[in-house]
Amino acid sequence: MLNTPTRIGAFLLKSTKKLEYIFLHLHDNFTGVFRKLTQRKKRRSRKNFFKIPTVFLRSMEVLLFTLKVLNNLFKKIHLFFLGILLTILFMFVPYVVYSWFKELPSPDMLTIDQKYGATQILDRNGVLLYEIYADEKYEPVKLERIPENAVNATIAVEDSLFYIHGGLRPDSIIRAFRKTLFDGDTQGGSTITQQLVKNVLLSPERTFSRKIKEAVLSLMVEAKYSKEQILEMYLNNIAYGGNAWGIQSASQKYFAKNVWELDLAESAMLAGLPSSPSLYSPLNDIEVAKSRQRYVLDRMVALGYINSDEAKEASAEELNLARPKDFIGAPHFVNYVRQTLENMYGSNFVNRGGLKVTTTLDFALQQKAEAIIFDEVQKGTRYGFSNGAAVVIDVKNAEILVYVGSSDYFAPVWGAFDVVTSYRQPGSSIKPVTYSLALADKFTPATILKDSPVVYTSQGSAPYRPVNYDGKFHGDVTLRSALANSYNVPAVKVAKAVGPDNIVSLGKDMGLTNWKVDGSYGLSVTLGGKEVRLLDLANVYTTLARKGAYAEPSQIISIRDGRGYEIFSKKAVYPKQIISEEVSYLMWHILSDNQARLPAFGIRNFLTVPGKQIAVKTGTTDQIKDNWTFGFTPSYTVGVWVGNNDNKPMNKYMASGLTGAAPIWNRIMSEVLSGKDNEVFEMPPGVFIKKDEGCDRTEVFIKGSNVPKSLCPKMENEQDKD
């Protein structure tokens, strides 16, 4: 609405300027031409040249007179239109401003008790996972009952000039604008007053108009209330995570005590929560929470509220956190969804908006996966791992069906830490990225690779000597055999041929969101030298399962507001083709070849499900800190990790693919495929099968690739493969 008078004015000014240009310049041009002709007539009459006809001159005079009249008329029209424009502006703009101010909520609403509906997070079938609501025991407390340390900590971290400014801080606004404009980093520039207005009086929309309203209301609030009143309303109306609304509710939730009983360490912990309650919650990740607490304490020292000794003592204090009492299903997933919602709408709207959020999760399958992981982790103590995580992705719909962030969310200290979105080294499970790139180039499944000692040197770095998991070399092997048995040396040689930066580029396109092509990746990238997230790597395998097409996995299907209106709906999936269908088919064909992996994994392993053909890949880091298994069909991808949160190495005798992640993967995949028909990938038109009658071997090739004359070459050290 605010843009309407501007557009009208611009249109009128543009139109009048064009008309003015036409009439004024026509008159001037014709006058100049007439004068030249008259002067030429006089000069040529003296020289007895030809005479310009009188009729022509009279016609020109009439035309000039007409243009002069039109020019004068136009000036009057110009003034007329300008008058209309000014009249519209002077009448319309005040009306718009009046209407805009009329729509602003009254600052008096800050002192009125608010009623809020609970936000429900549901699984895909409508099963309640968690309910977010303002605490039923919410009791506003007077400012004098809140500890001075809690007040000072809040001011230190949220608005250090609170007692000086009048509601707005131009320096913070400019800094936030500069960060957003030049660094692409959305950074808040809000004062405590602005945050209070935003959380209580305004909607969650992120628009320029709302920011203007926020600024105007902040000035009005500062004019109406004292600083102490504003601070009291803020501390009683800010979100601290979960159903904790206000500092008294937060004290009860996190420490099971009243706000006036908080010490410095607890006050600093709570003061750090409002900017991102899900991220900094001590119930989710104590290390991140402690880091945030230290930042708050450092700010208090810098502003003179406490001294460094007090800060050190508070930082070293062990916090006695209260155990969550609320029911929560799929807790890591709920936190993941909640963080997404807060990024979309802000914590106020999420906590008080009465939303109904339908997620992609299948809670029945989730519960089975949780039970499997807990059971297998208990058995895994003898192998040296204490935790496990898993995801299941619906390939065709790009939806997260299962999301288990740890074996026990409620385990003290480490249970709430989410391994699904943490960064770990992938080991050999990253090799399909390298081989996908190779198969798209000059390599084929029948290409002979030399599994023999090699040393790579580069200036400033120690010589790199890749070795295989079993400590042996296997001579000449086919690409199929090298990938199926996860031999390291051939993978490094292939990485050298295709280039580490190209591997990184493809990995990012296939779903590894944190990978960047910057030249810092060496050949070890093909053995898992760069960290990834479990969710991202599972999506890389999902890209292969989707015939080489990438799509971002989603966790939300629909969101309805408190009135029942749908405000968000999952968009249709339009995957982006990253690698060809032919390459994806070859990768599936190799990774689902149980015969090809027999030398490394044997007959009895956990990489097969009876009656199903599944592409599978394992991975173990060189110090055995992380163990992975990924597998996919045309419809589902399952990814599993086991290890220790503190990065403690597992038992060095643990056999990759036989223990650790593989048994968990096998049981979860069996549950996923239970009652479903066996699915195999259709062979694309660009792929054909070659059979060598001499040794009764067959292989698949992409049409136009380097097909060998024989599939029965003499293999060196054949006996070593056993």
KOLLUMDO-495936 format. One record per residue (C-alpha): residue number from 1; z, y, x. Coordinates in pm, whole numbers. Layout:
BEGIN
ATOM	NUM	Z	Y	X
...
# end
This chain:
BEGIN
ATOM	1	0	0	0
ATOM	2	84	235	288
ATOM	3	-267	190	430
ATOM	4	-447	297	105
ATOM	5	-430	681	145
ATOM	6	-524	648	510
ATOM	7	-832	444	421
ATOM	8	-931	687	143
ATOM	9	-891	986	373
ATOM	10	-1086	819	651
ATOM	11	-1370	733	412
ATOM	12	-1392	1086	271
ATOM	13	-1376	1253	610
ATOM	14	-1638	1018	747
ATOM	15	-1870	1081	449
ATOM	16	-1834	1458	459
ATOM	17	-1890	1469	834
ATOM	18	-2213	1273	795
ATOM	19	-2339	1505	518
ATOM	20	-2238	1810	720
ATOM	21	-2429	1681	1019
ATOM	22	-2744	1623	811
ATOM	23	-2754	1963	639
ATOM	24	-2640	2181	929
ATOM	25	-2868	2020	1184
ATOM	26	-3169	2016	951
ATOM	27	-3133	2390	896
ATOM	28	-3094	2461	1268
ATOM	29	-3386	2239	1366
ATOM	30	-3626	2385	1113
ATOM	31	-3521	2742	1205
ATOM	32	-3590	2668	1573
ATOM	33	-3931	2519	1496
ATOM	34	-4027	2817	1277
ATOM	35	-3929	3066	1547
ATOM	36	-4136	2884	1808
ATOM	37	-4438	2881	1579
ATOM	38	-4402	3255	1505
ATOM	39	-4372	3339	1875
ATOM	40	-4673	3121	1951
ATOM	41	-4869	3303	1675
ATOM	42	-4796	3640	1834
ATOM	43	-4892	3526	2185
ATOM	44	-5211	3359	2072
ATOM	45	-5312	3654	1847
ATOM	46	-5312	3872	2156
ATOM	47	-5543	3625	2329
ATOM	48	-5760	3582	2016
ATOM	49	-5670	3216	1986
ATOM	50	-5668	3031	1654
ATOM	51	-5464	3183	1373
ATOM	52	-5182	2989	1197
ATOM	53	-5259	2977	826
ATOM	54	-5053	3218	616
ATOM	55	-4993	2950	352
ATOM	56	-4820	2729	609
ATOM	57	-4594	3012	722
ATOM	58	-4500	3094	363
ATOM	59	-4417	2729	300
ATOM	60	-4193	2722	605
ATOM	61	-4011	3035	487
ATOM	62	-3950	2875	148
ATOM	63	-3821	2556	316
ATOM	64	-3586	2752	542
ATOM	65	-3456	2950	248
ATOM	66	-3394	2626	57
ATOM	67	-3207	2473	353
ATOM	68	-2995	2786	386
ATOM	69	-2900	2765	19
ATOM	70	-2817	2395	53
ATOM	71	-2613	2466	365
ATOM	72	-2404	2725	183
ATOM	73	-2368	2490	-112
ATOM	74	-2260	2209	116
ATOM	75	-1987	2426	270
ATOM	76	-1848	2478	-79
ATOM	77	-1877	2103	-152
ATOM	78	-1709	2028	180
ATOM	79	-1417	2255	88
ATOM	80	-1406	2096	-257
ATOM	81	-1382	1744	-117
ATOM	82	-1127	1855	140
ATOM	83	-920	2002	-139
ATOM	84	-936	1677	-332
ATOM	85	-834	1485	-22
ATOM	86	-535	1708	48
ATOM	87	-432	1692	-317
ATOM	88	-440	1311	-309
ATOM	89	-243	1302	15
ATOM	90	24	1546	-101
ATOM	91	64	1358	-431
ATOM	92	15	998	-317
ATOM	93	210	992	9
ATOM	94	537	1118	-141
ATOM	95	499	861	-418
ATOM	96	451	582	-164
ATOM	97	748	697	41
ATOM	98	962	723	-271
ATOM	99	858	372	-383
ATOM	100	925	231	-36
ATOM	101	1275	378	-22
ATOM	102	1340	263	-378
ATOM	103	1271	-97	-269
ATOM	104	1526	-81	12
ATOM	105	1846	-272	-63
ATOM	106	2162	-68	-83
ATOM	107	2402	-78	215
ATOM	108	2676	-125	-46
ATOM	109	2561	-488	-75
ATOM	110	2719	-556	263
ATOM	111	3062	-551	102
ATOM	112	2968	-779	-191
ATOM	113	3038	-1151	-165
ATOM	114	2707	-1338	-149
ATOM	115	2626	-1668	-322
ATOM	116	2391	-1897	-137
ATOM	117	2219	-2226	-210
ATOM	118	2223	-2525	22
ATOM	119	1913	-2608	225
ATOM	120	1825	-2977	201
ATOM	121	1639	-3168	470
ATOM	122	1480	-3480	319
ATOM	123	1281	-3773	455
ATOM	124	925	-3836	333
ATOM	125	1055	-4037	36
ATOM	126	1310	-3777	-77
ATOM	127	1614	-3935	91
ATOM	128	1868	-3668	191
ATOM	129	1913	-3645	568
ATOM	130	2128	-3335	588
ATOM	131	2242	-3043	379
ATOM	132	2278	-2699	533
ATOM	133	2507	-2469	341
ATOM	134	2743	-2179	386
ATOM	135	3092	-2323	434
ATOM	136	3268	-2383	101
ATOM	137	3590	-2267	270
ATOM	138	3426	-1948	390
ATOM	139	3697	-1684	419
ATOM	140	3622	-1341	563
ATOM	141	3888	-1230	808
ATOM	142	4001	-880	896
ATOM	143	3894	-744	1232
ATOM	144	4254	-714	1348
ATOM	145	4298	-1092	1307
ATOM	146	4004	-1169	1536
ATOM	147	4107	-1197	1905
ATOM	148	4009	-907	2126
ATOM	149	3833	-1148	2362
ATOM	150	3614	-1277	2077
ATOM	151	3518	-921	1980
ATOM	152	3452	-815	2338
ATOM	153	3252	-1131	2414
ATOM	154	3032	-1066	2112
ATOM	155	2970	-704	2209
ATOM	156	2905	-802	2572
ATOM	157	2633	-1053	2492
ATOM	158	2480	-901	2177
ATOM	159	2508	-521	2205
ATOM	160	2689	-368	2502
ATOM	161	2630	-9	2376
ATOM	162	2753	-82	2025
ATOM	163	3012	197	2024
ATOM	164	2765	452	2160
ATOM	165	2438	418	1967
ATOM	166	2377	521	1609
ATOM	167	2230	192	1491
ATOM	168	1921	174	1712
ATOM	169	1870	139	2087
ATOM	170	1533	280	2198
ATOM	171	1568	119	2541
ATOM	172	1604	-229	2388
ATOM	173	1314	-168	2151
ATOM	174	1089	-55	2439
ATOM	175	1198	-348	2656
ATOM	176	1130	-598	2377
ATOM	177	792	-438	2307
ATOM	178	698	-451	2676
ATOM	179	799	-818	2705
ATOM	180	599	-906	2395
ATOM	181	293	-704	2495
ATOM	182	265	-795	2863
ATOM	183	442	-1130	2896
ATOM	184	375	-1278	2553
ATOM	185	750	-1336	2526
ATOM	186	894	-1255	2185
ATOM	187	1224	-1092	2267
ATOM	188	1463	-934	2022
ATOM	189	1567	-571	2064
ATOM	190	1819	-569	1780
ATOM	191	2160	-404	1783
ATOM	192	2460	-559	1606
ATOM	193	2392	-322	1316
ATOM	194	2029	-432	1294
ATOM	195	2130	-800	1304
ATOM	196	2378	-741	1021
ATOM	197	2110	-570	811
ATOM	198	1854	-840	888
ATOM	199	2087	-1129	803
ATOM	200	2238	-991	483
ATOM	201	2002	-736	330
ATOM	202	1647	-833	424
ATOM	203	1409	-1125	381
ATOM	204	1314	-1346	680
ATOM	205	952	-1225	702
ATOM	206	849	-1108	1048
ATOM	207	635	-803	977
ATOM	208	612	-448	1105
ATOM	209	709	-320	760
ATOM	210	1030	-523	767
ATOM	211	1117	-392	1113
ATOM	212	1080	-36	981
ATOM	213	1308	-120	687
ATOM	214	1555	-276	929
ATOM	215	1562	40	1139
ATOM	216	1601	275	842
ATOM	217	1876	62	686
ATOM	218	2057	43	1019
ATOM	219	2073	422	1033
ATOM	220	2197	431	673
ATOM	221	2464	169	746
ATOM	222	2584	357	1053
ATOM	223	2613	674	843
ATOM	224	2811	500	568
ATOM	225	3048	269	762
ATOM	226	3266	300	1069
ATOM	227	3200	93	1381
ATOM	228	3502	-124	1306
ATOM	229	3377	-195	953
ATOM	230	3029	-285	1083
ATOM	231	3175	-516	1346
ATOM	232	3398	-688	1090
ATOM	233	3107	-742	850
ATOM	234	2894	-875	1134
ATOM	235	3149	-1129	1255
ATOM	236	3196	-1253	898
ATOM	237	2824	-1276	814
ATOM	238	2654	-1422	1120
ATOM	239	2536	-1782	1160
ATOM	240	2707	-1997	1422
ATOM	241	2518	-2320	1353
ATOM	242	2535	-2595	1094
ATOM	243	2733	-2483	792
ATOM	244	2941	-2243	1000
ATOM	245	2889	-1895	856
ATOM	246	3117	-1634	1005
ATOM	247	3351	-1666	1301
ATOM	248	3640	-1820	1103
ATOM	249	3413	-2097	977
ATOM	250	3279	-2148	1330
ATOM	251	3633	-2179	1469
ATOM	252	3709	-2451	1219
ATOM	253	3380	-2633	1279
ATOM	254	3381	-2642	1659
ATOM	255	3751	-2634	1749
ATOM	256	3936	-2725	1425
ATOM	257	4151	-2412	1451
ATOM	258	4173	-2062	1303
ATOM	259	3990	-1776	1467
ATOM	260	4313	-1600	1570
ATOM	261	4406	-1910	1772
ATOM	262	4097	-1897	1997
ATOM	263	4140	-1850	2372
ATOM	264	3896	-1679	2608
ATOM	265	3688	-1992	2684
ATOM	266	3648	-2077	2314
ATOM	267	3571	-1714	2224
ATOM	268	3298	-1696	2487
ATOM	269	3150	-2023	2365
ATOM	270	3129	-1897	2005
ATOM	271	2996	-1556	2107
ATOM	272	2698	-1721	2273
ATOM	273	2587	-1910	1960
ATOM	274	2437	-1654	1714
ATOM	275	2118	-1582	1912
ATOM	276	2017	-1952	1886
ATOM	277	2280	-2174	1719
ATOM	278	2085	-2499	1746
ATOM	279	1994	-2451	2111
ATOM	280	2339	-2345	2235
ATOM	281	2555	-2568	2015
ATOM	282	2812	-2761	2224
ATOM	283	2772	-3046	1976
ATOM	284	2404	-3082	2073
ATOM	285	2402	-3029	2449
ATOM	286	2727	-2944	2624
ATOM	287	2555	-2851	2953
ATOM	288	2330	-2594	2787
ATOM	289	2629	-2464	2590
ATOM	290	2841	-2430	2905
ATOM	291	2559	-2244	3079
ATOM	292	2545	-2001	2787
ATOM	293	2925	-1964	2797
ATOM	294	2910	-1874	3167
ATOM	295	2648	-1610	3090
ATOM	296	2876	-1454	2826
ATOM	297	3172	-1454	3068
ATOM	298	2956	-1293	3340
ATOM	299	2858	-1019	3096
ATOM	300	3224	-959	3011
ATOM	301	3304	-925	3382
ATOM	302	3013	-685	3435
ATOM	303	3135	-463	3150
ATOM	304	3496	-469	3267
ATOM	305	3644	-665	2975
ATOM	306	3783	-935	3206
ATOM	307	3805	-995	3580
ATOM	308	3623	-1263	3779
ATOM	309	3931	-1484	3810
ATOM	310	3973	-1495	3433
ATOM	311	3605	-1579	3398
ATOM	312	3627	-1866	3648
ATOM	313	3936	-2007	3477
ATOM	314	3771	-1992	3135
ATOM	315	3451	-2148	3265
ATOM	316	3643	-2438	3421
ATOM	317	3846	-2504	3106
ATOM	318	3764	-2831	2930
ATOM	319	3687	-2765	2565
ATOM	320	3835	-2987	2296
ATOM	321	3551	-3005	2046
ATOM	322	3605	-3123	1691
ATOM	323	3398	-3422	1582
ATOM	324	3141	-3348	1309
ATOM	325	3263	-3445	962
ATOM	326	2940	-3395	767
ATOM	327	2699	-3677	690
ATOM	328	2381	-3646	890
ATOM	329	2096	-3895	898
ATOM	330	1859	-3902	1196
ATOM	331	2069	-3629	1363
ATOM	332	1844	-3554	1659
ATOM	333	1545	-3525	1428
ATOM	334	1738	-3300	1190
ATOM	335	1825	-3068	1479
ATOM	336	1461	-3070	1589
ATOM	337	1346	-2978	1238
ATOM	338	1618	-2718	1202
ATOM	339	1514	-2546	1524
ATOM	340	1155	-2538	1394
ATOM	341	1272	-2386	1065
ATOM	342	1476	-2120	1243
ATOM	343	1175	-2031	1455
ATOM	344	969	-1996	1138
ATOM	345	1213	-1812	911
ATOM	346	1527	-1716	1103
ATOM	347	1870	-1876	1082
ATOM	348	1985	-1664	786
ATOM	349	1710	-1786	555
ATOM	350	1752	-2145	672
ATOM	351	2129	-2142	615
ATOM	352	2131	-1946	290
ATOM	353	1786	-1979	139
ATOM	354	1843	-2294	-65
ATOM	355	1530	-2454	84
ATOM	356	1409	-2805	13
ATOM	357	1240	-2937	326
ATOM	358	1045	-3262	299
ATOM	359	992	-3408	645
ATOM	360	760	-3676	781
ATOM	361	1045	-3910	876
ATOM	362	1070	-4259	726
ATOM	363	1449	-4294	709
ATOM	364	1446	-4667	632
ATOM	365	1240	-4732	945
ATOM	366	1453	-4480	1137
ATOM	367	1771	-4672	1059
ATOM	368	1616	-4996	1182
ATOM	369	1506	-4830	1505
ATOM	370	1851	-4679	1560
ATOM	371	2015	-5019	1514
ATOM	372	1768	-5184	1755
ATOM	373	1824	-4924	2025
ATOM	374	2203	-4937	1992
ATOM	375	2198	-5317	2013
ATOM	376	1965	-5336	2313
ATOM	377	2149	-5061	2502
ATOM	378	2472	-5259	2464
ATOM	379	2293	-5556	2622
ATOM	380	2145	-5333	2891
ATOM	381	2467	-5252	3071
ATOM	382	2399	-5540	3311
ATOM	383	2070	-5372	3402
ATOM	384	2238	-5039	3465
ATOM	385	2116	-4827	3174
ATOM	386	2339	-4666	2912
ATOM	387	2099	-4486	2681
ATOM	388	1770	-4526	2498
ATOM	389	1531	-4321	2283
ATOM	390	1219	-4384	2077
ATOM	391	951	-4223	1863
ATOM	392	699	-4365	1617
ATOM	393	390	-4160	1527
ATOM	394	152	-4210	1236
ATOM	395	-182	-4190	1418
ATOM	396	-411	-4096	1130
ATOM	397	-184	-3830	977
ATOM	398	-29	-3703	1304
ATOM	399	322	-3738	1162
ATOM	400	653	-3835	1324
ATOM	401	793	-4139	1142
ATOM	402	1084	-4227	1374
ATOM	403	1276	-3998	1610
ATOM	404	1577	-4144	1793
ATOM	405	1710	-3905	2057
ATOM	406	1983	-4132	2196
ATOM	407	2154	-4463	2130
ATOM	408	2459	-4293	1974
ATOM	409	2447	-3930	1860
ATOM	410	2825	-3917	1818
ATOM	411	2911	-4050	2164
ATOM	412	3127	-3792	2348
ATOM	413	2961	-3559	2599
ATOM	414	2610	-3710	2615
ATOM	415	2537	-3854	2269
ATOM	416	2395	-3539	2111
ATOM	417	2160	-3477	2405
ATOM	418	1802	-3527	2282
ATOM	419	1599	-3741	2524
ATOM	420	1287	-3722	2304
ATOM	421	1233	-3358	2401
ATOM	422	1385	-3367	2751
ATOM	423	1175	-3387	3066
ATOM	424	1169	-3713	3263
ATOM	425	933	-3869	3516
ATOM	426	693	-4112	3340
ATOM	427	620	-4355	3624
ATOM	428	311	-4570	3574
ATOM	429	298	-4496	3201
ATOM	430	92	-4189	3292
ATOM	431	-189	-4393	3449
ATOM	432	-406	-4409	3134
ATOM	433	-478	-4038	3181
ATOM	434	-619	-4105	3529
ATOM	435	-822	-4406	3419
ATOM	436	-956	-4229	3110
ATOM	437	-1094	-3961	3339
ATOM	438	-1239	-4225	3571
ATOM	439	-1410	-4419	3290
ATOM	440	-1563	-4096	3166
ATOM	441	-1714	-4052	3513
ATOM	442	-1879	-4317	3734
ATOM	443	-1620	-4593	3693
ATOM	444	-1635	-4897	3465
ATOM	445	-1383	-5173	3384
ATOM	446	-1572	-5392	3635
ATOM	447	-1564	-5138	3921
ATOM	448	-1413	-5299	4232
ATOM	449	-1113	-5112	4374
ATOM	450	-954	-5192	4709
ATOM	451	-583	-5262	4680
ATOM	452	-515	-5221	5051
ATOM	453	-294	-5000	5271
ATOM	454	-391	-4634	5285
ATOM	455	-233	-4316	5425
ATOM	456	-300	-3965	5294
ATOM	457	-212	-3667	5509
ATOM	458	-202	-3297	5431
ATOM	459	-90	-3002	5636
ATOM	460	277	-2925	5594
ATOM	461	357	-3253	5416
ATOM	462	472	-3594	5532
ATOM	463	210	-3872	5525
ATOM	464	181	-4032	5183
ATOM	465	167	-4414	5178
ATOM	466	147	-4548	4822
ATOM	467	286	-4897	4762
ATOM	468	279	-5136	4468
ATOM	469	575	-5221	4249
ATOM	470	588	-5577	4388
ATOM	471	552	-5458	4750
ATOM	472	226	-5653	4796
ATOM	473	-144	-5569	4830
ATOM	474	-394	-5763	4619
ATOM	475	-725	-5706	4795
ATOM	476	-1035	-5628	4590
ATOM	477	-951	-5599	4220
ATOM	478	-1142	-5474	3920
ATOM	479	-1041	-5155	3748
ATOM	480	-941	-5366	3447
ATOM	481	-705	-5574	3659
ATOM	482	-565	-5272	3843
ATOM	483	-474	-5092	3519
ATOM	484	-356	-5399	3326
ATOM	485	-124	-5502	3611
ATOM	486	-27	-5143	3690
ATOM	487	-111	-5161	4060
ATOM	488	-20	-4830	4225
ATOM	489	-250	-4821	4529
ATOM	490	-579	-4849	4334
ATOM	491	-451	-4583	4090
ATOM	492	-390	-4341	4376
ATOM	493	-737	-4410	4519
ATOM	494	-891	-4342	4178
ATOM	495	-685	-4020	4153
ATOM	496	-825	-3915	4488
ATOM	497	-1178	-3974	4360
ATOM	498	-1140	-3785	4030
ATOM	499	-908	-3510	4160
ATOM	500	-540	-3440	4072
ATOM	501	-617	-3108	3903
ATOM	502	-869	-3279	3675
ATOM	503	-605	-3535	3582
ATOM	504	-362	-3254	3499
ATOM	505	-623	-3074	3290
ATOM	506	-701	-3387	3088
ATOM	507	-331	-3470	3049
ATOM	508	-263	-3127	2904
ATOM	509	-556	-3158	2664
ATOM	510	-433	-3501	2553
ATOM	511	-84	-3373	2466
ATOM	512	128	-3301	2776
ATOM	513	235	-2952	2673
ATOM	514	418	-2857	2994
ATOM	515	138	-2948	3238
ATOM	516	-55	-2661	3396
ATOM	517	-348	-2665	3635
ATOM	518	-212	-2464	3927
ATOM	519	-305	-2670	4233
ATOM	520	52	-2783	4292
ATOM	521	-3	-3143	4183
ATOM	522	-68	-3404	4447
ATOM	523	-200	-3758	4424
ATOM	524	143	-3884	4313
ATOM	525	77	-3727	3973
ATOM	526	-97	-4052	3878
ATOM	527	227	-4243	3947
ATOM	528	445	-4011	3741
ATOM	529	528	-3739	3991
ATOM	530	530	-3470	3719
ATOM	531	786	-3474	3437
ATOM	532	689	-3516	3071
ATOM	533	859	-3539	2733
ATOM	534	879	-3869	2548
ATOM	535	729	-3707	2238
ATOM	536	439	-3560	2436
ATOM	537	355	-3879	2625
ATOM	538	366	-4077	2301
ATOM	539	114	-3828	2166
ATOM	540	-114	-3891	2467
ATOM	541	-130	-4256	2362
ATOM	542	-181	-4137	2004
ATOM	543	-485	-3942	2126
ATOM	544	-627	-4269	2262
ATOM	545	-542	-4442	1934
ATOM	546	-726	-4167	1745
ATOM	547	-1046	-4248	1934
ATOM	548	-993	-3972	2188
ATOM	549	-907	-3691	1945
ATOM	550	-593	-3479	1990
ATOM	551	-369	-3344	1713
ATOM	552	-23	-3193	1738
ATOM	553	236	-3422	1575
ATOM	554	407	-3263	1276
ATOM	555	756	-3313	1138
ATOM	556	742	-3116	811
ATOM	557	533	-3198	504
ATOM	558	651	-2932	261
ATOM	559	903	-2649	219
ATOM	560	1012	-2507	-116
ATOM	561	1230	-2201	-157
ATOM	562	1538	-2170	-378
ATOM	563	1323	-2100	-686
ATOM	564	1108	-2407	-633
ATOM	565	798	-2231	-500
ATOM	566	620	-2405	-215
ATOM	567	618	-2167	83
ATOM	568	482	-2415	338
ATOM	569	254	-2716	313
ATOM	570	134	-2936	597
ATOM	571	-228	-2862	675
ATOM	572	-497	-3126	681
ATOM	573	-541	-3288	1023
ATOM	574	-855	-3183	1208
ATOM	575	-823	-3347	1552
ATOM	576	-993	-3204	1858
ATOM	577	-1211	-3449	2048
ATOM	578	-1085	-3467	2407
ATOM	579	-1240	-3787	2542
ATOM	580	-1523	-3990	2394
ATOM	581	-1476	-4275	2149
ATOM	582	-1640	-4501	2406
ATOM	583	-1380	-4424	2674
ATOM	584	-1096	-4465	2422
ATOM	585	-1234	-4803	2321
ATOM	586	-1248	-4919	2683
ATOM	587	-886	-4807	2736
ATOM	588	-771	-4996	2426
ATOM	589	-971	-5302	2531
ATOM	590	-805	-5309	2874
ATOM	591	-448	-5228	2762
ATOM	592	-460	-5492	2487
ATOM	593	-591	-5762	2721
ATOM	594	-300	-6004	2758
ATOM	595	-495	-6227	2997
ATOM	596	-569	-5943	3236
ATOM	597	-200	-5859	3288
ATOM	598	-80	-6216	3345
ATOM	599	-56	-6185	3727
ATOM	600	205	-5906	3703
ATOM	601	380	-5978	3373
ATOM	602	341	-6352	3320
ATOM	603	314	-6538	2992
ATOM	604	660	-6471	2853
ATOM	605	694	-6095	2816
ATOM	606	778	-5839	2549
ATOM	607	436	-5675	2546
ATOM	608	286	-5890	2273
ATOM	609	355	-5919	1901
ATOM	610	241	-6249	1744
ATOM	611	-74	-6210	1537
ATOM	612	-134	-5848	1644
ATOM	613	-363	-5697	1907
ATOM	614	-183	-5398	2056
ATOM	615	-260	-5178	2355
ATOM	616	52	-5154	2574
ATOM	617	153	-4981	2896
ATOM	618	484	-4977	3084
ATOM	619	622	-4740	3344
ATOM	620	913	-4730	3586
ATOM	621	994	-4452	3831
ATOM	622	1017	-4546	4198
ATOM	623	1397	-4509	4208
ATOM	624	1427	-4687	3871
ATOM	625	1583	-4388	3697
ATOM	626	1348	-4410	3400
ATOM	627	1187	-4706	3227
ATOM	628	917	-4667	2958
ATOM	629	698	-4869	2725
ATOM	630	420	-4731	2504
ATOM	631	191	-4915	2267
ATOM	632	-54	-4832	1992
ATOM	633	-275	-4969	1718
ATOM	634	-534	-4770	1522
ATOM	635	-252	-4663	1286
ATOM	636	74	-4640	1484
ATOM	637	207	-4541	1824
ATOM	638	552	-4646	1949
ATOM	639	710	-4497	2260
ATOM	640	1044	-4603	2413
ATOM	641	1257	-4482	2705
ATOM	642	1574	-4621	2861
ATOM	643	1784	-4488	3147
ATOM	644	2091	-4276	3211
ATOM	645	2139	-3913	3108
ATOM	646	2288	-3832	3449
ATOM	647	1979	-3975	3628
ATOM	648	2182	-4253	3784
ATOM	649	1943	-4529	3907
ATOM	650	1936	-4855	3715
ATOM	651	1964	-5204	3863
ATOM	652	1694	-5235	4129
ATOM	653	1622	-5592	4020
ATOM	654	1530	-5485	3665
ATOM	655	1176	-5611	3599
ATOM	656	946	-5355	3440
ATOM	657	794	-5487	3119
ATOM	658	1038	-5774	3097
ATOM	659	1364	-5585	3055
ATOM	660	1468	-5232	2964
ATOM	661	1234	-5044	2732
ATOM	662	995	-5334	2654
ATOM	663	1235	-5542	2437
ATOM	664	1321	-5231	2233
ATOM	665	953	-5144	2198
ATOM	666	870	-5498	2090
ATOM	667	1135	-5504	1818
ATOM	668	1047	-5159	1682
ATOM	669	671	-5228	1684
ATOM	670	734	-5558	1506
ATOM	671	922	-5368	1233
ATOM	672	646	-5109	1206
ATOM	673	374	-5374	1168
ATOM	674	574	-5610	948
ATOM	675	367	-5708	645
ATOM	676	58	-5529	771
ATOM	677	-277	-5680	866
ATOM	678	-387	-5699	1226
ATOM	679	-597	-5395	1318
ATOM	680	-856	-5389	1593
ATOM	681	-1071	-5102	1713
ATOM	682	-1431	-5103	1605
ATOM	683	-1675	-5107	1895
ATOM	684	-1860	-4772	1909
ATOM	685	-2241	-4776	1917
ATOM	686	-2229	-4650	2274
ATOM	687	-2049	-4961	2402
ATOM	688	-2196	-5306	2468
ATOM	689	-2071	-5641	2598
ATOM	690	-2219	-5804	2908
ATOM	691	-2164	-6175	2968
ATOM	692	-2214	-6345	3302
ATOM	693	-2304	-6711	3245
ATOM	694	-2236	-6791	3611
ATOM	695	-1860	-6761	3570
ATOM	696	-1834	-6728	3193
ATOM	697	-1691	-6378	3219
ATOM	698	-1754	-6090	2984
ATOM	699	-1695	-5718	3017
ATOM	700	-1744	-5408	2806
ATOM	701	-1949	-5113	2929
ATOM	702	-2056	-4772	2810
ATOM	703	-2432	-4752	2775
ATOM	704	-2581	-4574	3073
ATOM	705	-2288	-4651	3305
ATOM	706	-2306	-4834	3638
ATOM	707	-2331	-5196	3522
ATOM	708	-2308	-5451	3806
ATOM	709	-2567	-5728	3827
ATOM	710	-2296	-5991	3839
ATOM	711	-1944	-6007	3698
ATOM	712	-1857	-6283	3947
ATOM	713	-1821	-6107	4283
ATOM	714	-1635	-6282	4560
ATOM	715	-1276	-6155	4535
ATOM	716	-1069	-6121	4850
ATOM	717	-715	-6255	4862
ATOM	718	-756	-6414	4521
ATOM	719	-446	-6623	4582
ATOM	720	-230	-6312	4637
ATOM	721	-273	-6209	4272
ATOM	722	-29	-6478	4171
# end
